[in-house]
Amino acid sequence: MSRLPVMTSKRVLTNSSSENAQVMAPAQVWIRLMQNDHFFLFLLFIYLFGVGASRRKPWDLKGKVNDMEDKIRNFQTKARSVNEEMEALKGSLSHSQSRVSQLEKEVEQQRSQISKYEIELQALSHVRQELEKVSSDKSFLQKELSNLEEKYKVMETLRDSQETELQMKLSVQESTMTRLQSTLRDREEEVHSLKEMVAEQKEELHSGEMERRRLHNTIQELKGNIRVFCRVRPLVSGGLSKHIQLPASDDKSIVLAKTEESHTGKVADTQKNYNFSFDRVFGPQASQQEIFEEISLLVQSALDGYNVCVFAYGQTGSGKTYTMEGEEYDDTRGVIPRAVQQVFKAGQKLAAQGWEFTFTASFVEIYNETLRDLLYTGKASKRPEHEIRKMASNEVTVTNLTYEKVYTEDQVQGLIAVAKRNRSTAQTSQNDRSSRSHSVFQLHIEGVNGGRDVTCKSTLCLVDLAGSERMMKSQSQGDRFKEMTAINSSLSNLGIVITSLANKESHIPYRNSKLTYLLQGCLGGNSKTLMFVNISPESDSFGETLNSLRFASKVNDCVIGTASSNKK
Ligand SMILES: Nc1ncnc2c1ncn2[C@@H]1O[C@H](COP(=O)(O)OP(=O)(O)OP(=O)(O)O)[C@@H](O)[C@H]1O
């Protein structure tokens, strides 16, 4: 029975939640026991019959009763104070209980709060993952950053050293520049004075050039505006046949000797000499270079604004084409390529004095009084026809003809090759056609000196005439007769024109043949003309050689009026 309250109080404690155990302190357990009445009576019994009874004599019952009464009173007092205390404790207990229930509420609240937090925490779990990822990224980036910072530091160091180096270089450059600037100033002054000197020298050069041209022209005039050179072709076997004699002392004479046998045999054979003299006579040994040297001054005149005409006259096979065109190797090149070379070179030299030249080439063939473009490269079936026209400016032009602007010697060589091809095509259909046609190469020269406001215009004509041999009328018939007539008439008309010019006749019959009509500008008083008379050395060519030399001699005797430059 005495253990029951304790059991009860223990059950009270056991029934409480673990959280309440913390609140039910030992004092509170004691208070609960006090509240129990059985427990109180038990204590009083112990006191009255256990402790108090032991001190009195067994017979002193009154004393014992007194003691007991005292004790009861005492006890009652104590019980009252215990009750009071208990009341106080009860108050405190109820307060604690209300506090406990309040705390329990709070705990409940906090629990619900915690469960809320747990839900939120769960919701935030992916955020945590994100956060983890971000933090791993962050650590990676931090590493990168620290790497970059390292690099940056290295770069900074490098930059600093380069800056220092550059600054040093800059200061060196600056000092060099200052030095160069002062040198430049010196040079500019030098250039300025040199420019002045050049201008003075240019002026001197120009007046020198003018003087040269004047003197050159005077020499040409003294030599005569129409000159004749004779050239003897070597024999195929080499050397020279007896009937042609070239006096060693003189390079202007040629003697054609004819031995006439005595028919009776009673008298000695007689020798008849035909003496001719020309501006120059070239023997069979004369090289192409020697020939050209003699005419190069004339070619120079073309650049000075004079019309120049060089033609080769002679029988077939006498060396006209060899003289005018030559062969393709350097030493054997003829007058046309050499003249073109000289014109280009002189043009380049004159460029230093402010001259700018334009060269235009044409190449035409006259066969049977018909013109044919030797630079034509189109279809044979579409080959155009040509007419010679005289312009208002008195210049002669050919319709539908190729006028090709030329800039280099090679280009001119190319044109000569085209002309050769064109001629050989025609040749296949008509044997030996080239011998029976005239070929006329013309280089039109136009010069402008912008600085001095001077221009010049001229034409360089280089002509390879048809073979001059005469045929017995009885021997020629049909086409051959027609050709012969055409050649003879154009060549004899050439002679007539030259003679008429020499005689200063009022009418010059240029239009009587295509050749003279085409060469009109180059044959008149305003031109310098040179004729090559080419002769064959073979004895059976004696008659033709004599005829050629007679024709050339007639031309040589002509004095055509003073040429004037087409310079404005
Ligand atoms: N001075 C020379 N030295 C060496 N060979 C020459 C000379 N003159 C001409 N010949 C040669 O003689 C041949 C005939 O010359 P070329 O063809 O020039 O005569 P051509 O008068 O023009 O004849 P064609 O009237 O038929 O055109 C050619 O083989 C040429 O190479």
The ligand as a MOL file (V3000), in Angstrom:
LIG
                    3D

  0  0  0     0  0            999 V3000
M  V30 BEGIN CTAB
M  V30 COUNTS 31 33 0 0 0
M  V30 BEGIN ATOM
M  V30 1 N 73.3310 41.0870 -150.7620 0
M  V30 2 C 72.9970 39.8060 -150.7290 0
M  V30 3 N 73.7750 38.9380 -150.0680 0
M  V30 4 C 73.4300 37.6400 -150.0080 0
M  V30 5 N 72.3570 37.1020 -150.6030 0
M  V30 6 C 71.5580 37.9150 -151.2930 0
M  V30 7 C 71.8110 39.3040 -151.3910 0
M  V30 8 N 70.8800 39.8740 -152.1530 0
M  V30 9 C 70.0200 38.8730 -152.4860 0
M  V30 10 N 70.4170 37.7090 -151.9580 0
M  V30 11 C 69.7820 36.3950 -152.1700 0
M  V30 12 O 69.3810 36.3200 -153.5180 0
M  V30 13 C 68.0880 35.7470 -153.6310 0
M  V30 14 C 67.1230 36.6910 -154.3590 0
M  V30 15 O 67.0100 37.8610 -153.5950 0
M  V30 16 P 65.6150 38.5800 -153.3810 0
M  V30 17 O 64.5430 37.6150 -153.1960 0
M  V30 18 O 65.8350 39.5940 -152.3460 0
M  V30 19 O 65.4310 39.2530 -154.7780 0
M  V30 20 P 64.2160 40.1570 -155.2290 0
M  V30 21 O 64.7800 41.2220 -156.0860 0
M  V30 22 O 63.4690 40.6000 -154.0880 0
M  V30 23 O 63.3800 39.1540 -156.0710 0
M  V30 24 P 61.8020 39.2320 -156.3450 0
M  V30 25 O 61.5940 40.3680 -157.2970 0
M  V30 26 O 61.5190 37.9070 -156.9490 0
M  V30 27 O 61.1810 39.4420 -155.0700 0
M  V30 28 C 67.6180 35.4460 -152.2650 0
M  V30 29 O 67.8750 34.1050 -151.9910 0
M  V30 30 C 68.4750 36.3010 -151.3840 0
M  V30 31 O 68.7060 35.7100 -150.1440 0
M  V30 END ATOM
M  V30 BEGIN BOND
M  V30 1 1 1 2
M  V30 2 1 2 3
M  V30 3 2 2 7
M  V30 4 2 3 4
M  V30 5 1 4 5
M  V30 6 2 5 6
M  V30 7 1 6 7
M  V30 8 1 6 10
M  V30 9 1 7 8
M  V30 10 2 8 9
M  V30 11 1 9 10
M  V30 12 1 10 11
M  V30 13 1 11 12
M  V30 14 1 11 30
M  V30 15 1 12 13
M  V30 16 1 13 14
M  V30 17 1 13 28
M  V30 18 1 14 15
M  V30 19 1 15 16
M  V30 20 2 16 17
M  V30 21 1 16 18
M  V30 22 1 16 19
M  V30 23 1 19 20
M  V30 24 2 20 21
M  V30 25 1 20 22
M  V30 26 1 20 23
M  V30 27 1 23 24
M  V30 28 2 24 25
M  V30 29 1 24 26
M  V30 30 1 24 27
M  V30 31 1 28 29
M  V30 32 1 28 30
M  V30 33 1 30 31
M  V30 END BOND
M  V30 END CTAB
M  END
